[in-house]
Amino acid sequence: MGATDFGQDMALPFPLDKMNVPVLDIYGEKDFPQVISLATERQSLIQKAGNSNSKQMVLPEADHYFKDKGEELTAVVANWLNSLSL
């Protein structure tokens, strides 16, 4: 989603407002500062797209790589996928 190397400006804006499929934006409570600071912007773009199945979630105690949080991450993704009406 527009990732760059640490300290660089984003090359392209998040395209989340143009997504017509459900989006799950998960980030860690202890994620990189830029990821956390841009969460509100990502959420706004997700909402602008208008897909009621799109969600943003914070995984408690998780870092950027979700180290030692694999089961919790899998559960969050599985619950979201199961909530989708296909």
All heavy atoms as an XYZ file, in Angstrom:
668
protein
N       0.835     -1.201      0.000
C       0.000      0.000      0.000
C       0.867      1.246      0.000
O       0.830      2.030      0.929
C      -0.927     -0.012      1.207
C      -2.056     -1.002      1.085
S      -3.476     -0.667      2.127
C      -2.768     -0.503      3.721
N       1.660      1.399     -1.001
C       2.454      2.610     -1.119
C       3.682      2.611     -0.244
O       4.245      3.664      0.018
N       4.086      1.439      0.240
C       5.215      1.370      1.163
C       6.505      1.848      0.511
O       6.724      1.666     -0.682
C       5.393     -0.051      1.670
N       7.310      2.468      1.307
C       8.628      2.919      0.878
C       9.619      2.508      1.947
O       9.250      1.937      2.963
C       8.672      4.451      0.724
O       8.377      5.038      1.991
C       7.671      4.930     -0.311
N      10.868      2.793      1.721
C      11.865      2.537      2.750
C      11.674      3.515      3.895
O      11.137      4.615      3.730
C      13.275      2.689      2.178
C      13.646      1.561      1.234
O      13.072      0.455      1.380
O      14.494      1.779      0.362
N      12.129      3.131      5.067
C      12.010      3.952      6.259
C      12.550      5.356      5.995
O      13.621      5.529      5.441
C      12.781      3.316      7.415
C      12.709      4.102      8.677
C      11.550      4.114      9.430
C      13.787      4.855      9.107
C      11.472      4.843     10.588
C      13.713      5.597     10.263
C      12.552      5.590     11.011
N      11.754      6.349      6.361
C      12.168      7.733      6.237
C      11.860      8.380      4.895
O      12.061      9.573      4.735
N      11.411      7.614      3.934
C      11.084      8.174      2.627
C       9.608      8.547      2.572
O       8.774      7.961      3.252
C      11.360      7.165      1.515
C      12.822      6.896      1.295
C      13.028      5.907      0.147
O      12.177      5.092     -0.144
N      14.184      5.999     -0.489
N       9.306      9.521      1.742
C       7.912      9.876      1.505
C       7.259      8.776      0.679
O       7.926      8.064     -0.065
C       7.814     11.200      0.740
C       8.266     12.378      1.577
O       8.155     12.300      2.815
O       8.736     13.364      0.982
N       5.952      8.680      0.794
C       5.228      7.688      0.012
C       5.315      8.039     -1.468
O       5.161      9.198     -1.846
C       3.777      7.607      0.459
C       3.644      6.932      1.789
S       1.957      6.550      2.279
C       1.189      6.009      0.800
N       5.540      7.031     -2.286
C       5.657      7.236     -3.731
C       4.297      7.532     -4.352
O       4.188      8.364     -5.240
C       6.271      6.001     -4.375
N       3.265      6.846     -3.899
C       1.910      7.007     -4.421
C       0.934      7.017     -3.252
O       1.167      6.355     -2.245
C       1.554      5.851     -5.364
C       2.428      5.687     -6.596
C       2.141      4.364     -7.285
C       2.213      6.841     -7.555
N      -0.168      7.714     -3.380
C      -1.159      7.703     -2.293
C      -1.848      6.347     -2.185
O      -1.865      5.567     -3.144
C      -2.154      8.790     -2.709
C      -2.003      8.913     -4.178
C      -0.573      8.562     -4.486
N      -2.395      6.063     -1.019
C      -3.155      4.835     -0.839
C      -4.332      4.825     -1.813
O      -5.087      5.789     -1.871
C      -3.710      4.740      0.577
C      -2.674      4.661      1.660
C      -2.628      5.617      2.654
C      -1.763      3.614      1.704
C      -1.688      5.541      3.666
C      -0.812      3.531      2.708
C      -0.777      4.496      3.692
N      -4.560      3.751     -2.561
C      -5.692      3.694     -3.500
C      -6.961      3.140     -2.860
O      -7.860      2.683     -3.550
C      -5.170      2.744     -4.582
C      -4.314      1.785     -3.827
C      -3.658      2.621     -2.742
N      -7.050      3.181     -1.550
C      -8.151      2.524     -0.852
C      -9.524      3.086     -1.198
O     -10.518      2.365     -1.115
C      -7.926      2.597      0.661
C      -6.666      1.887      1.147
C      -6.407      2.199      2.604
C      -6.774      0.398      0.913
N      -9.602      4.339     -1.586
C     -10.896      4.930     -1.937
C     -11.396      4.460     -3.300
O     -12.543      4.696     -3.663
C     -10.823      6.451     -1.910
C      -9.765      7.025     -2.836
O      -8.755      6.343     -3.095
O      -9.943      8.165     -3.296
N     -10.548      3.759     -4.036
C     -10.918      3.280     -5.360
C     -11.176      1.771     -5.384
O     -11.518      1.212     -6.416
C      -9.825      3.638     -6.356
C      -9.656      5.138     -6.534
C      -8.424      5.461     -7.331
C      -8.231      6.941     -7.523
N      -8.108      7.715     -6.310
N     -11.040      1.141     -4.247
C     -11.211     -0.306     -4.174
C     -12.696     -0.649     -4.145
O     -13.434     -0.111     -3.323
C     -10.531     -0.860     -2.919
C      -9.045     -0.569     -2.828
S      -8.056     -1.383     -4.079
C      -8.101     -3.044     -3.493
N     -13.120     -1.541     -5.028
C     -14.527     -1.926     -5.033
C     -14.738     -3.319     -4.448
O     -15.809     -3.887     -4.560
C     -15.123     -1.829     -6.447
C     -14.400     -2.725     -7.431
O     -13.496     -3.461     -7.078
N     -14.805     -2.655     -8.684
N     -13.714     -3.863     -3.839
C     -13.795     -5.136     -3.133
C     -13.551     -4.859     -1.644
O     -12.954     -3.841     -1.295
C     -12.760     -6.150     -3.661
C     -13.039     -6.503     -5.116
C     -11.344     -5.617     -3.506
N     -13.997     -5.741     -0.765
C     -13.758     -5.530      0.662
C     -12.257     -5.482      0.978
O     -11.472     -6.244      0.418
C     -14.403     -6.739      1.330
C     -15.377     -7.260      0.342
C     -14.802     -6.942     -1.006
N     -11.899     -4.588      1.862
C     -10.506     -4.404      2.280
C     -10.418     -4.611      3.789
O     -11.239     -4.087      4.536
C     -10.023     -2.975      1.935
C      -8.649     -2.705      2.526
C     -10.022     -2.756      0.436
N      -9.433     -5.369      4.218
C      -9.142     -5.513      5.638
C      -7.776     -4.898      5.878
O      -6.764     -5.395      5.392
C      -9.154     -6.977      6.060
C      -8.791     -7.256      7.512
C      -9.753     -6.544      8.464
C      -8.758     -8.749      7.783
N      -7.754     -3.808      6.613
C      -6.511     -3.103      6.956
C      -6.191     -3.436      8.402
O      -6.857     -2.972      9.316
C      -6.716     -1.595      6.776
C      -5.506     -0.775      7.191
O      -4.386     -1.320      7.231
O      -5.689      0.420      7.481
N      -5.198     -4.272      8.604
C      -4.780     -4.667      9.959
C      -3.411     -4.069     10.224
O      -2.513     -4.159      9.389
C      -4.662     -6.194     10.094
C      -5.937     -6.887      9.676
C      -4.298     -6.566     11.533
C      -5.816     -8.400      9.646
N      -3.279     -3.479     11.395
C      -1.953     -3.022     11.814
C      -1.781     -3.319     13.286
O      -2.744     -3.580     14.011
C      -1.733     -1.542     11.487
C      -2.625     -0.570     12.218
C      -2.193      0.086     13.369
C      -3.912     -0.288     11.752
C      -3.010      0.982     14.030
C      -4.726      0.610     12.401
C      -4.267      1.239     13.544
O      -5.084      2.132     14.202
N      -0.543     -3.333     13.718
C      -0.244     -3.679     15.100
C      -0.286     -2.471     16.026
O       0.050     -1.359     15.628
N      -0.689     -2.729     17.242
C      -0.717     -1.676     18.263
C       0.672     -1.063     18.449
O       0.805      0.126     18.734
C      -1.210     -2.266     19.589
C      -1.260     -1.285     20.729
C      -1.694     -1.931     22.032
O      -1.523     -3.150     22.216
O      -2.213     -1.188     22.884
N       1.706     -1.878     18.252
C       3.091     -1.418     18.402
C       3.782     -1.342     17.043
O       4.978     -1.555     16.922
C       3.844     -2.355     19.329
C       3.289     -2.376     20.741
C       4.048     -3.331     21.622
C       3.503     -3.297     23.033
N       4.219     -4.230     23.903
N       3.009     -1.008     16.025
C       3.506     -0.920     14.654
C       4.461      0.260     14.515
O       4.663      1.039     15.447
C       2.321     -0.764     13.685
C       2.558     -1.441     12.348
O       3.655     -1.260     11.777
O       1.656     -2.135     11.886
N       5.036      0.405     13.327
C       5.893      1.548     13.048
C       5.079      2.828     13.223
O       3.892      2.870     12.886
C       6.445      1.495     11.628
C       7.374      0.347     11.359
C       7.364     -0.277     10.118
C       8.272     -0.103     12.309
C       8.225     -1.324      9.838
C       9.130     -1.157     12.048
C       9.109     -1.763     10.809
N       5.694      3.900     13.725
C       4.965      5.152     13.946
C       4.229      5.667     12.715
O       3.100      6.141     12.822
C       6.057      6.129     14.384
C       7.098      5.267     15.015
C       7.083      3.989     14.210
N       4.833      5.555     11.536
C       4.178      6.055     10.323
C       2.928      5.241     10.000
O       1.922      5.779      9.554
C       5.140      6.048      9.135
C       4.494      6.552      7.875
C       5.243      7.699      7.252
O       6.255      8.124      7.735
N       4.714      8.205      6.162
N       2.982      3.941     10.208
C       1.810      3.094      9.954
C       0.668      3.525     10.865
O      -0.473      3.682     10.430
C       2.147      1.600     10.167
C       0.904      0.738     10.069
C       3.208      1.145      9.164
N       0.984      3.739     12.127
C      -0.039      4.159     13.089
C      -0.557      5.555     12.753
O      -1.765      5.795     12.764
C       0.525      4.100     14.531
C       0.805      2.636     14.908
C      -0.442      4.750     15.514
C       1.588      2.460     16.190
N       0.341      6.473     12.429
C      -0.085      7.853     12.167
C      -0.942      7.969     10.908
O      -1.747      8.890     10.792
C       1.118      8.790     12.069
O       1.855      8.545     10.889
N      -0.798      7.045      9.973
C      -1.589      7.080      8.743
C      -2.863      6.237      8.825
O      -3.624      6.160      7.867
C      -0.740      6.630      7.552
C       0.380      7.590      7.160
C       1.274      6.974      6.085
C      -0.198      8.915      6.669
N      -3.113      5.618      9.979
C      -4.297      4.771     10.134
C      -5.584      5.546      9.902
O      -6.505      5.052      9.240
C      -4.306      4.113     11.509
N      -5.673      6.757     10.420
C      -6.880      7.569     10.244
C      -7.111      7.878      8.764
O      -8.247      7.812      8.280
C      -6.782      8.868     11.062
O      -6.582      8.526     12.430
C      -8.030      9.707     10.922
N      -6.045      8.187      8.053
C      -6.166      8.466      6.614
C      -6.636      7.220      5.870
O      -7.516      7.290      5.010
C      -4.832      8.942      6.049
C      -4.872      9.216      4.557
C      -3.537      9.666      3.990
O      -2.629     10.030      4.755
O      -3.407      9.647      2.752
N      -6.036      6.071      6.198
C      -6.452      4.834      5.537
C      -7.915      4.530      5.829
O      -8.677      4.169      4.928
C      -5.569      3.663      5.975
C      -4.137      3.767      5.498
C      -3.363      2.478      5.684
N      -3.486      1.872      6.985
C      -2.737      2.165      8.041
N      -1.778      3.091      7.954
N      -2.918      1.542      9.197
N      -8.332      4.715      7.074
C      -9.725      4.462      7.450
C     -10.671      5.378      6.678
O     -11.713      4.938      6.195
C      -9.912      4.654      8.957
C     -11.335      4.471      9.443
C     -11.837      3.051      9.300
O     -11.073      2.099      9.293
N     -13.129      2.900      9.183
N     -10.313      6.624      6.547
C     -11.142      7.579      5.811
C     -11.291      7.165      4.346
O     -12.389      7.226      3.778
C     -10.522      8.973      5.910
O     -11.241      9.894      5.149
N     -10.198      6.735      3.741
C     -10.248      6.295      2.350
C     -11.080      5.019      2.192
O     -11.835      4.874      1.228
C      -8.833      6.086      1.811
C      -7.997      7.346      1.649
C      -6.536      6.997      1.372
C      -8.558      8.231      0.553
N     -10.939      4.117      3.150
C     -11.739      2.884      3.125
C     -13.218      3.231      3.185
O     -14.035      2.683      2.438
C     -11.319      1.953      4.282
C      -9.942      1.348      3.994
C     -12.359      0.859      4.511
C      -9.326      0.626      5.176
N     -13.578      4.143      4.073
C     -14.977      4.553      4.199
C     -15.469      5.253      2.937
O     -16.610      5.061      2.516
C     -15.163      5.441      5.423
C     -15.017      4.675      6.718
C     -15.039      5.574      7.943
O     -14.790      6.775      7.853
N     -15.325      4.991      9.086
N     -14.618      6.052      2.332
C     -14.984      6.771      1.109
C     -15.335      5.800     -0.019
O     -16.217      6.073     -0.831
C     -13.841      7.692      0.683
C     -14.162      8.571     -0.503
C     -12.999      9.506     -0.810
C     -13.291     10.358     -2.031
N     -12.157     11.211     -2.378
N     -14.665      4.661     -0.051
C     -14.945      3.658     -1.082
C     -16.351      3.092     -0.934
O     -16.942      2.632     -1.902
C     -13.911      2.543     -1.033
N     -16.892      3.130      0.281
C     -18.285      2.753      0.485
C     -18.589      1.272      0.594
O     -19.747      0.889      0.534
N     -17.584      0.437      0.771
C     -17.857     -0.989      0.928
C     -18.042     -1.288      2.418
O     -17.100     -1.210      3.198
C     -16.721     -1.828      0.346
C     -17.081     -3.285      0.245
O     -17.667     -3.855      1.145
N     -16.716     -3.900     -0.875
N     -19.263     -1.636      2.791
C     -19.568     -1.848      4.210
C     -18.858     -3.062      4.797
O     -18.814     -3.226      6.021
C     -21.078     -1.982      4.411
O     -21.565     -3.117      3.715
N     -18.284     -3.918      3.952
C     -17.535     -5.080      4.443
C     -16.074     -4.757      4.737
O     -15.366     -5.583      5.311
C     -17.602     -6.223      3.430
C     -18.978     -6.831      3.370
O     -19.594     -7.089      4.406
N     -19.484     -7.038      2.175
N     -15.623     -3.586      4.328
C     -14.236     -3.196      4.600
C     -14.092     -2.814      6.062
O     -14.984     -2.209      6.648
C     -13.825     -2.031      3.698
O     -13.769     -2.445      2.360
N     -12.965     -3.171      6.633
C     -12.722     -2.911      8.055
C     -11.265     -2.528      8.271
O     -10.385     -2.910      7.512
C     -13.002     -4.160      8.898
C     -14.390     -4.730      8.776
C     -15.385     -3.907      9.550
C     -16.765     -4.526      9.440
N     -17.781     -3.625      9.027
N     -11.055     -1.800      9.355
C      -9.701     -1.531      9.832
C      -9.638     -2.063     11.250
O     -10.544     -1.818     12.055
C      -9.395     -0.040      9.828
C      -7.974      0.264     10.246
C      -7.687      1.753     10.252
O      -8.157      2.452     11.133
N      -6.938      2.223      9.267
N      -8.595     -2.812     11.558
C      -8.458     -3.411     12.875
C      -7.034     -3.249     13.387
O      -6.079     -3.283     12.607
C      -8.821     -4.886     12.829
C     -10.206     -5.136     12.256
S     -10.547     -6.868     12.047
C     -11.558     -7.115     13.482
N      -6.931     -3.089     14.700
C      -5.639     -3.012     15.371
C      -5.456     -4.307     16.154
O      -6.331     -4.690     16.933
C      -5.579     -1.817     16.340
C      -4.224     -1.756     17.029
C      -5.878     -0.527     15.629
N      -4.347     -4.970     15.947
C      -4.060     -6.182     16.701
C      -3.279     -5.796     17.952
O      -2.157     -5.289     17.857
C      -3.268     -7.168     15.844
C      -3.205     -8.589     16.356
C      -4.592     -9.226     16.362
C      -2.283     -9.424     15.496
N      -3.882     -5.990     19.131
C      -3.227     -5.592     20.380
C      -1.850     -6.243     20.552
O      -1.657     -7.416     20.224
C      -4.194     -6.083     21.462
C      -5.513     -6.173     20.779
C      -5.199     -6.575     19.362
N      -0.922     -5.450     21.045
C       0.431     -5.897     21.376
C       1.265     -6.351     20.179
O       2.383     -6.828     20.361
C       0.396     -7.015     22.424
C      -0.235     -6.610     23.746
C       0.566     -5.536     24.470
O       1.809     -5.653     24.547
O      -0.056     -4.582     24.965
N       0.750     -6.211     18.967
C       1.480     -6.682     17.782
C       2.399     -5.599     17.235
O       2.068     -4.415     17.269
C       0.495     -7.113     16.697
N       3.546     -6.041     16.706
C       4.445     -5.113     16.027
C       4.143     -5.139     14.526
O       3.173     -5.772     14.088
C       5.909     -5.448     16.326
C       6.364     -6.800     15.791
O       5.649     -7.425     14.970
O       7.455     -7.258     16.200
N       4.963     -4.489     13.744
C       4.733     -4.390     12.305
C       4.726     -5.759     11.621
O       4.017     -5.973     10.646
C       5.799     -3.495     11.661
C       5.579     -3.252     10.209
N       4.596     -2.420      9.733
C       6.212     -3.757      9.117
C       4.632     -2.399      8.414
N       5.601     -3.203      8.006
N       5.525     -6.667     12.142
C       5.662     -7.982     11.535
C       4.770     -9.031     12.188
O       4.836    -10.201     11.822
C       7.136     -8.419     11.570
C       8.023     -7.416     10.883
C       8.814     -6.546     11.624
C       8.045     -7.306      9.496
C       9.613     -5.595     10.991
C       8.841     -6.369      8.854
C       9.617     -5.521      9.613
O      10.399     -4.583      8.991
N       3.971     -8.626     13.168
C       3.067     -9.516     13.897
C       3.833    -10.683     14.520
O       3.331    -11.800     14.599
C       1.926    -10.009     12.989
C       1.112     -8.887     12.412
C       1.356     -8.421     11.127
C       0.124     -8.265     13.165
C       0.629     -7.368     10.598
C      -0.614     -7.208     12.637
C      -0.366     -6.764     11.360
N       5.068    -10.391     14.974
C       5.923    -11.411     15.576
C       5.231    -12.021     16.792
O       4.726    -11.307     17.655
C       7.267    -10.798     15.992
C       8.225    -11.803     16.559
C       9.541    -11.174     16.923
C      10.448    -12.229     17.529
N      11.663    -11.654     18.043
N       5.193    -13.322     16.825
C       4.561    -14.097     17.904
C       3.064    -13.838     18.011
O       2.458    -14.093     19.053
C       5.238    -13.814     19.257
C       6.706    -14.201     19.265
O       7.057    -15.220     18.624
O       7.501    -13.496     19.906
N       2.461    -13.346     16.962
C       1.018    -13.062     16.952
C       0.333    -13.764     15.789
O      -0.749    -13.358     15.364
C       0.764    -11.543     16.860
C       1.292    -10.757     18.039
C       0.529    -11.108     19.283
C       1.058    -10.344     20.480
N       0.425    -10.765     21.716
N       0.945    -14.814     15.278
C       0.404    -15.518     14.117
C      -0.993    -16.066     14.335
O      -1.865    -15.928     13.478
N      -1.216    -16.683     15.484
C      -2.541    -17.246     15.759
C      -3.587    -16.152     15.869
O      -4.696    -16.286     15.326
C      -2.510    -18.092     17.026
C      -1.762    -19.397     16.846
C      -1.791    -20.264     18.087
O      -2.723    -20.116     18.905
O      -0.878    -21.095     18.222
N      -3.234    -15.070     16.545
C      -4.173    -13.960     16.694
C      -4.478    -13.310     15.348
O      -5.625    -12.993     15.050
C      -3.629    -12.908     17.666
C      -3.487    -13.391     19.094
C      -2.126    -13.985     19.416
O      -1.434    -14.482     18.483
O      -1.745    -13.965     20.590
N      -3.442    -13.124     14.532
C      -3.624    -12.543     13.209
C      -4.508    -13.441     12.346
O      -5.432    -12.966     11.680
C      -2.266    -12.315     12.537
C      -2.288    -11.739     11.128
C      -2.954    -10.360     11.106
C      -0.866    -11.655     10.580
N      -4.232    -14.742     12.365
C      -5.030    -15.685     11.596
C      -6.489    -15.651     12.036
O      -7.400    -15.688     11.199
C      -4.457    -17.112     11.739
O      -3.108    -17.109     11.263
C      -5.264    -18.121     10.957
N      -6.726    -15.550     13.332
C      -8.099    -15.501     13.851
C      -8.823    -14.244     13.377
O      -9.999    -14.309     12.987
C      -8.092    -15.574     15.376
N      -8.149    -13.104     13.405
C      -8.764    -11.850     12.958
C      -9.137    -11.944     11.473
O     -10.246    -11.578     11.080
C      -7.816    -10.651     13.217
C      -8.269     -9.420     12.463
C      -7.721    -10.367     14.704
N      -8.211    -12.446     10.668
C      -8.472    -12.561      9.232
C      -9.597    -13.572      8.983
O     -10.514    -13.306      8.196
C      -7.195    -12.958      8.461
C      -7.505    -13.252      7.001
C      -6.146    -11.853      8.571
N      -9.552    -14.709      9.657
C     -10.591    -15.733      9.466
C     -11.963    -15.199      9.873
O     -12.951    -15.416      9.154
C     -10.250    -16.989     10.263
N     -12.036    -14.507     10.997
C     -13.324    -13.951     11.441
C     -13.856    -12.945     10.425
O     -15.057    -12.921     10.138
C     -13.190    -13.301     12.815
C     -13.045    -14.324     13.916
O     -13.459    -15.467     13.773
N     -12.436    -13.920     15.012
N     -12.970    -12.117      9.903
C     -13.411    -11.126      8.900
C     -13.884    -11.825      7.630
O     -14.949    -11.517      7.103
C     -12.284    -10.145      8.594
C     -12.639     -9.144      7.550
C     -13.491     -8.076      7.691
C     -12.193     -9.120      6.191
N     -13.579     -7.376      6.500
C     -12.795     -7.995      5.563
C     -11.330     -9.909      5.449
C     -12.558     -7.664      4.239
C     -11.094     -9.579      4.134
C     -11.708     -8.466      3.539
N     -13.111    -12.787      7.158
C     -13.510    -13.523      5.952
C     -14.850    -14.230      6.148
O     -15.702    -14.218      5.259
C     -12.430    -14.540      5.554
C     -11.156    -13.951      4.966
C     -10.087    -15.046      4.827
C     -11.417    -13.275      3.638
N     -15.037    -14.828      7.313
C     -16.301    -15.506      7.603
C     -17.475    -14.554      7.709
O     -18.624    -14.975      7.553
C     -16.177    -16.355      8.868
C     -15.277    -17.562      8.669
O     -15.188    -18.100      7.564
N     -14.611    -17.984      9.720
N     -17.207    -13.282      7.973
C     -18.280    -12.300      8.092
C     -18.767    -11.797      6.735
O     -19.824    -11.168      6.652
C     -17.830    -11.114      8.939
O     -16.960    -10.260      8.201
N     -17.994    -12.065      5.702
C     -18.356    -11.584      4.362
C     -19.490    -12.434      3.796
O     -19.460    -13.652      3.875
C     -17.154    -11.649      3.420
C     -15.936    -10.808      3.812
C     -14.804    -11.063      2.825
C     -16.283     -9.347      3.888
N     -20.453    -11.763      3.222
C     -21.528    -12.497      2.544
C     -21.161    -12.602      1.064
O     -21.098    -11.620      0.355
C     -22.853    -11.786      2.732
O     -22.750    -10.438      2.344
N     -20.871    -13.796      0.664
C     -20.416    -14.011     -0.718
C     -21.521    -14.528     -1.595
O     -22.407    -15.156     -1.289
C     -19.235    -14.991     -0.731
C     -18.049    -14.553      0.128
C     -16.999    -15.644      0.153
C     -17.435    -13.284     -0.436
